[in-house]
Amino acid sequence: MNLTKIDGGVTAAAGFEAAGCEAGIKYQGRTDMAMIYCRVPCAAAGTFTSNVVKAAPVLYDRHIVTDIGKAQAIVINAGIANACTGRAGYEICEKTAEAAAAILSEVHADRAPVSADQVLVCSTGVIGMPIPLDRIVAGTGKLARLTRADGGSEAAAAIMTTDTKKKEESFRFVLSDGTEAHIGGMCKGSGMIHPNMCTMLSFITTDAAIDQSLLQEALREDIKTTYNRVSVDGDTSTNDTCLVLASGLAGNKTITEKDEDYRLFCEALHAVNEGLARKMAADGEGATMLFEAHVIHADTAAHAGILARSVISSNLTKAAMYGHDANWGRILCALGYAGVDFDPEKVDLTLVSAAGTLPIVKDGVAEAYSEEKATLILSEAEVTVICDMKMGDAEGRAWGCDLTYDYVKINGDYRS
Amino acid sequence: MNLTKIDGGVTAAAGFEAAGCEAGIKYQGRTDMAMIYCRVPCAAAGTFTSNVVKAAPVLYDRHIVTDIGKAQAIVINAGIANACTGRAGYEICEKTAEAAAAILSEVHADRAPVSADQVLVCSTGVIGMPIPLDRIVAGTGKLARLTRADGGSEAAAAIMTTDTKKKEESFRFVLSDGTEAHIGGMCKGSGMIHPNMCTMLSFITTDAAIDQSLLQEALREDIKTTYNRVSVDGDTSTNDTCLVLASGLAGNKTITEKDEDYRLFCEALHAVNEGLARKMAADGEGATMLFEAHVIHADTAAHAGILARSVISSNLTKAAMYGHDANWGRILCALGYAGVDFDPEKVDLTLVSAAGTLPIVKDGVAEAYSEEKATLILSEAEVTVICDMKMGDAEGRAWGCDLTYDYVKINGDYRS
């Protein structure tokens, strides 16, 4: 394995700094804004929500990624999503980017000035509420002075909403010429999580040198089997955004074609994205466990993914997981309505967790298994159901969580 | 209006009898089997689940409706779904039908014998468990002796699972030659409710005389805007079934083409189906309210339906309804990921219930509305959100319910 897990999150790669601060956007007594800054302009790639209702920062960042393709900083706020805010919401993005560019240029007067059209802006939180312009500009100013090469964790904490845990991943990997490169990321996401095109908010940084168009393609492909395989509640957000910045400071020969280095880079990108995706599922609103569906021997990888995602999205299955009940009929049922054809009388189901492995269905009907053992397996923090379709050689995974009283409490009692 | 609401449910139409009994299939101390019987063979139509995993009775009834097109009795059990039970499950259906035909022929020896291939069989309950043959045959025998012309309500009670209320609807209507006809129905459904092709279990009877092929077509069209517009939890069942029996005993000239009488019949069928669909949504597992989405000024009726269904299916919106929170951002978000294009900056949202009418969003952004008034409106037992898309003249409705602690309790704590 060419990948070594390291610390650092979004500041693991060379050239990147980050920080979090209290800006009082909506939350009080906690950090709620973060900034990622790179000392050089980076190749920037991004994917965004497929929701017809797109938040202002999604429209703003899509323009930068598509038309500029470069970025040097990302400003993020939690608490207010800046969605359904009309023209005024878009102007908040513009003014935030202008403030960031001005102050970063002033603070780092020894370097080339930061261009306002190379600052990305992201928001997460309540839909419809306006972001106070004075507070977000003041927060941006503070952050520009605070970014540090070891600030990744601080930034990861500041972007949380109903998340209960920071979510970071980072790896070192070696390119074909022996260059050591780094890639790391952070994300947030707990409710309104059923990404389509991308996850809630996810930020990846790398020092590998890679062409912007290849970076975009690598990202676009990878989200299909990572973030797009996560569901907490079936609701695709208005703000889903995944951004990748590549600084090139590792010093490798720039990746410009789909060669061995591209493959190595994609492998590293996938490791970060899959790690973050799993963490997001495990920290779903109210969740007590990570629930993975692993579909094997499907006819195509796309079908395997659709089947796996249907299982982890089923409310009834998720409620059964919460009850540690091996209600396999609900799993078979969810496979059945996924929209993919298969022979139900061939399907095998097996439960796997740290507590053991238990075949529960063989050829579509129940095995004589022990309910006690099943409950024991389902009581672990991470549970996988293996669905053997016996059709071909393709496989796919998806990640979700259980459906709990706390999910209802979080979303029924409070305007989150 | 040509429709008059009457009592009677599935026994409102001439020729039909029904009964419920305690058969001890799985539940104890309550009725759990029902029978509908008609003194003459009826034209029989049906629609069934689109789930790839189809319960044995679905496969069995589909054969009868498609290949025979006539039926004289329906035997229904609650508690065990007879799904994922393989060949043995199908044999249970055959033996139940044989038993029903034999005993009904014996009890009604003055009439022509009931043919075993004119007995439909339906099941609802836990997936995967086998139905005890002796109990279902004994129950069938009891029911054949118990059916009465006023037994509709008794039957409606016996088919309940986690339902908290019987669901019946019936109407009298007048055909063009002055003939008085009747149509009535009952259904059950509370969890695993996200019908696709049809609802959980729904049974309609009418004395109107109508060709089987027209009856099938009328049903197939009508479920699109009734049962297929209901969602409790997004899970499409393995057992969804809707059956219609038409005895012809009203004495009208048989409806054989799409004339005025066909239109009148379709109107009556729709009234029964919509009434039952709404009752099913209102009695969703754990529900405290009926939540209706009414999409107006959409470009097409199909799009209106897709948008409406997306809103009532959103877990986040459903949780907000439970909290009586006018979290309109979640409603706009759910419209946005429905898969239909529209301009989010044109959408108006209005809340309506017995407590009043309140515009909350105008052209995609919040109105200055009173949160107190919104909470008052959302505290009623039936709430509608009107979504004005300002695109065209089409409209559509869908029905759901709130997402509550009790939904999680019902589905997490017990194998239901």
Chai-1 contact restraints between the chains, C-beta under 6 A:
chainA,res_idxA,chainB,res_idxB,connection_type,confidence,min_distance_angstrom,max_distance_angstrom,comment,restraint_id
A,N51,B,G336,contact,1.0,0.0,6.0,A-B,restraint_1
A,N51,B,Y337,contact,1.0,0.0,6.0,A-B,restraint_2
A,V52,B,G336,contact,1.0,0.0,6.0,A-B,restraint_3
A,V53,B,L332,contact,1.0,0.0,6.0,A-B,restraint_4
A,V53,B,C333,contact,1.0,0.0,6.0,A-B,restraint_5
A,V53,B,G336,contact,1.0,0.0,6.0,A-B,restraint_6
A,V53,B,P344,contact,1.0,0.0,6.0,A-B,restraint_7
A,C84,B,G329,contact,1.0,0.0,6.0,A-B,restraint_8
A,C84,B,L332,contact,1.0,0.0,6.0,A-B,restraint_9
A,C84,B,G364,contact,1.0,0.0,6.0,A-B,restraint_10
A,C84,B,V365,contact,1.0,0.0,6.0,A-B,restraint_11
A,G86,B,V365,contact,1.0,0.0,6.0,A-B,restraint_12
A,I127,B,G329,contact,1.0,0.0,6.0,A-B,restraint_13
A,G128,B,G329,contact,1.0,0.0,6.0,A-B,restraint_14
A,G128,B,A366,contact,1.0,0.0,6.0,A-B,restraint_15
A,M192,B,L316,contact,1.0,0.0,6.0,A-B,restraint_16
A,D233,B,N315,contact,1.0,0.0,6.0,A-B,restraint_17
A,G234,B,N315,contact,1.0,0.0,6.0,A-B,restraint_18
A,D235,B,S314,contact,1.0,0.0,6.0,A-B,restraint_19
A,D235,B,L316,contact,1.0,0.0,6.0,A-B,restraint_20
A,T236,B,Y337,contact,1.0,0.0,6.0,A-B,restraint_21
A,T238,B,C333,contact,1.0,0.0,6.0,A-B,restraint_22
A,S314,B,D235,contact,1.0,0.0,6.0,A-B,restraint_23
A,N315,B,D233,contact,1.0,0.0,6.0,A-B,restraint_24
A,N315,B,G234,contact,1.0,0.0,6.0,A-B,restraint_25
A,L316,B,M192,contact,1.0,0.0,6.0,A-B,restraint_26
A,L316,B,D235,contact,1.0,0.0,6.0,A-B,restraint_27
A,L316,B,N411,contact,1.0,0.0,6.0,A-B,restraint_28
A,A319,B,V408,contact,1.0,0.0,6.0,A-B,restraint_29
A,A319,B,N411,contact,1.0,0.0,6.0,A-B,restraint_30
A,A319,B,G412,contact,1.0,0.0,6.0,A-B,restraint_31
A,Y322,B,G412,contact,1.0,0.0,6.0,A-B,restraint_32
A,G323,B,G412,contact,1.0,0.0,6.0,A-B,restraint_33
A,G323,B,D413,contact,1.0,0.0,6.0,A-B,restraint_34
A,D325,B,R415,contact,1.0,0.0,6.0,A-B,restraint_35
A,N327,B,R415,contact,1.0,0.0,6.0,A-B,restraint_36
A,G329,B,C84,contact,1.0,0.0,6.0,A-B,restraint_37
A,G329,B,I127,contact,1.0,0.0,6.0,A-B,restraint_38
A,G329,B,G128,contact,1.0,0.0,6.0,A-B,restraint_39
A,L332,B,V53,contact,1.0,0.0,6.0,A-B,restraint_40
A,L332,B,C84,contact,1.0,0.0,6.0,A-B,restraint_41
A,C333,B,V53,contact,1.0,0.0,6.0,A-B,restraint_42
A,C333,B,T238,contact,1.0,0.0,6.0,A-B,restraint_43
A,G336,B,N51,contact,1.0,0.0,6.0,A-B,restraint_44
A,G336,B,V52,contact,1.0,0.0,6.0,A-B,restraint_45
A,G336,B,V53,contact,1.0,0.0,6.0,A-B,restraint_46
A,Y337,B,N51,contact,1.0,0.0,6.0,A-B,restraint_47
A,Y337,B,T236,contact,1.0,0.0,6.0,A-B,restraint_48
A,P344,B,V53,contact,1.0,0.0,6.0,A-B,restraint_49
A,G364,B,C84,contact,1.0,0.0,6.0,A-B,restraint_50
A,V365,B,C84,contact,1.0,0.0,6.0,A-B,restraint_51
A,V365,B,G86,contact,1.0,0.0,6.0,A-B,restraint_52
A,A366,B,G128,contact,1.0,0.0,6.0,A-B,restraint_53
A,L403,B,V408,contact,1.0,0.0,6.0,A-B,restraint_54
A,Y405,B,Y405,contact,1.0,0.0,6.0,A-B,restraint_55
A,Y405,B,V408,contact,1.0,0.0,6.0,A-B,restraint_56
A,V408,B,A319,contact,1.0,0.0,6.0,A-B,restraint_57
A,V408,B,L403,contact,1.0,0.0,6.0,A-B,restraint_58
A,V408,B,Y405,contact,1.0,0.0,6.0,A-B,restraint_59
A,N411,B,L316,contact,1.0,0.0,6.0,A-B,restraint_60
A,N411,B,A319,contact,1.0,0.0,6.0,A-B,restraint_61
A,G412,B,A319,contact,1.0,0.0,6.0,A-B,restraint_62
A,G412,B,Y322,contact,1.0,0.0,6.0,A-B,restraint_63
A,G412,B,G323,contact,1.0,0.0,6.0,A-B,restraint_64
A,D413,B,G323,contact,1.0,0.0,6.0,A-B,restraint_65
A,R415,B,D325,contact,1.0,0.0,6.0,A-B,restraint_66
A,R415,B,N327,contact,1.0,0.0,6.0,A-B,restraint_67
